[in-house]
């Protein structure tokens, strides 16, 4: 199946949280991916200036979620203790696990630790009223998802805890896996966190762009709203 790549913004009157950073044009060329636009351009289109973002949630350290550090110069990066340990420890010697990581991205995050720009979390955490982190694991050791209270209820941005809706529906995980039992348990946890299954947003499914309404007519096919209910196909 084809896969899409998403970056999300959770915006309130008080704060803005960006969820993941996407990857650069250079990484797209290296990995043979099609880059439609820099994630910061997509954010700008919905009124979010990457240069002023103060909080950025890193769901995990795979290359497609952790690029573009330099484009968020004021951000604090929220991540799980376990993910930093995972990406800098013995598991990077495993030829099945290492290819999804890029050493420059991991080293870049280490540099941000020393610059005191990383906020570590050990398991579930409330970040602000209406937004929380939840450790899932499975895909990577520190895989985390984000629950956001919206006007339609609690929406869960699943990231790679659920790549495609079909993975969860058939309990047949996407094949990039650290611990399969935690991936499968994670599907159940996503359903516990979300108000309904329709409140779970898959991490890479092209259906996301089809079932959710665009932010505006001009942004059709570019940016969608998750605080509106998805339509049935």
Buried (B, 14 or more C-beta within 10 A) or exposed (E): EEBBBBBBBBBBEEBBBBBBBBBBEEBBEEEEBEBEEBBBEBBBBBEBEBEEBEBBBBBBBBBBBBBBBEBBEEBBBBBBBBBBEBBBEEBEEEEEBEEBBBEEBBEBBBEBEEEEBBBBBEEEBEBEEBBBBBBBBBBBBBBBBBBBBBEBBBBBBBBBBBBBBBBBEEEEBBEBBBBEEBBBBBBEBBBEBBBEEBBBBBBBBEBBBEBBBBBEEEBEEBBBBBBBBBEEE
